[in-house]
């Protein structure tokens, strides 16, 4: 059998002094609460980072670009142009991205894809703190030099 002794506080001793207002919480203020990042936020960051790469002409396939151009002209048309051609899946600490791009004729598709991946991963990880586990890139078209005339006609206003 082991003897244990406890000392009792004297009955007439004053209670410990309390200081009010000095401790509001414990730990780092940055760790109090959760931050959630929407798929659309990550998608916009990735889309803008991909467009910055030399050799990327546009984002999204032909049909997506056509519908996107119509949507852009309608007020409240929904998805932002920055999200065109981007699909993001965001978890608590990781994200995965699917990009659909149109490259310019004459560039190395492998080199453009590598640069897009690097740029997107860097931007998303720097801005969100999420770990990018994969960036899948689908090249849906090549922008040919003689396509400029057709695009210029489409972009010109019909009425002057």
N, C-alpha and C positions, 0 to 999 in steps of 0.2 A: 504494500500500500504506500502510496506516495503522498506526502503532505504538501499542500499548496497553501500559500498565504496570500491574502489580498489585503491591501491597505485601504482603509476607508478614509474618505476625505473628512477632515474635521467638520463638525456640524456648524460651527460659526464662521467658516471660511467663506469669503466672498466668491460668487460665481465668476467664471472667466469673463472678461470684458468682450463684448461683441462690437465689431466695427461694421457699420452699415455702409453699403455702397462701394466697397472696395473690390469685392469679388462678384462678378456678374455671371461668370461661367468658367468652366475649366477647359484647358486645352487650347489649341490653336483656333482662332476664330474662323480660319479658312476651312476647317473640318466640321463645322457645325451646320449641318443641312446637306441637301443633295442638289446637284446640278444635272439636269437632263438636257440633252441636245437632240433636237428633232432631225429626222432623216433629211428634211428639206434644207436645213442649215448646212449639213455636211455635203449634200448634193450641190448646193450653190458654190461652196468653197471649192469643191472638186471641179465643177464645170468651169469656173473662172480660171483656176490653175491650169487646166488642160488647154483652154483657149490661148493662154499666154505662150504656148510652145510654138516655135517656128515650124511650119509644115502642116499644122492643123488648120484646115480651111474652115470647118464648121463642126458642130456637134449634132448628133442625131442622124437618122436615116432620111431618105428623101421624103417619105410620107410624114414623118415626124416634123421635119422642117417646114413642109407645106402647111400642115395643121397649125404649127407654132406661129407661122407668119400670119395666118388668119386670126388666131387667138390673140396675138399681140395687138392687132388693130381693133379688137373689141374691148371696150372698157370692162374691167373686172374679168378678163378672159382666163383667169386661173393661173396655171403654172408659169413661173418666170422663165424668160429666155435663158437665164443662167442655168436652169435645171434641164434644159433640152438635151437629150442624149445621155443623161446620168440617172442611175438608180443606186440609191444608198440604203444599206441595211445597218442600223446602229444598235449596238447592244450597250451594256453598262460601261464597258471599258474598251471595247473593240468595235471596228466598223469594217465593212466590206463594200466595195464599189464596182459597178459595172458601167463602162463608158462606151458609147458608140460615136465614132469620129469619122470625119471625111478628111482625107489627106490631100495635099496638093501634088499634082503630077511631078515626078522627077525626084521626090525626096525618098530617102530610105525609110520604108515603113517600120522596119525593125528599130531603127535609131529613133524615129519619132515616138514610137510606142514606149521605148525605154525612157526617153526624156519626159514623156507625159506621166508615166508611172512615178518617176523620181519627183517631179514637180508637184503632183497631186498628193503623194504621201507626205512630202515635206510640209505643204500648206495645211493639210488636214490635221496632221499630228501637232504642228506648231500652234494652230489656232484653237483646237478643241481638246488636246491632251489625250485623245483617243488613240489606240494603237490600230493602225491600218493593217489588216491581215492579208488582204489581197485587193488588187486592182486589175480587173479583167477588161481588156480592150477589144472591141470589135470594130474593124475598119469596114464601113459599109459602102464607101464610095471613094472615087478619086476625082478631084476637081481638075478638069482638063483646061489648058490655056484658052481653047476656043469657046469654052462655056461662058466666058465673061460677057460676051455680047448678049446672050440670052438673059443672064441675071440682071444686067444693066437695064434692059427693057422692062423686066418685071418690077424693078425697084422704082422706075421713073413714074411719077404721078400721071394718071391718064388725062387729067384736066390741067390746063395751064392758064 
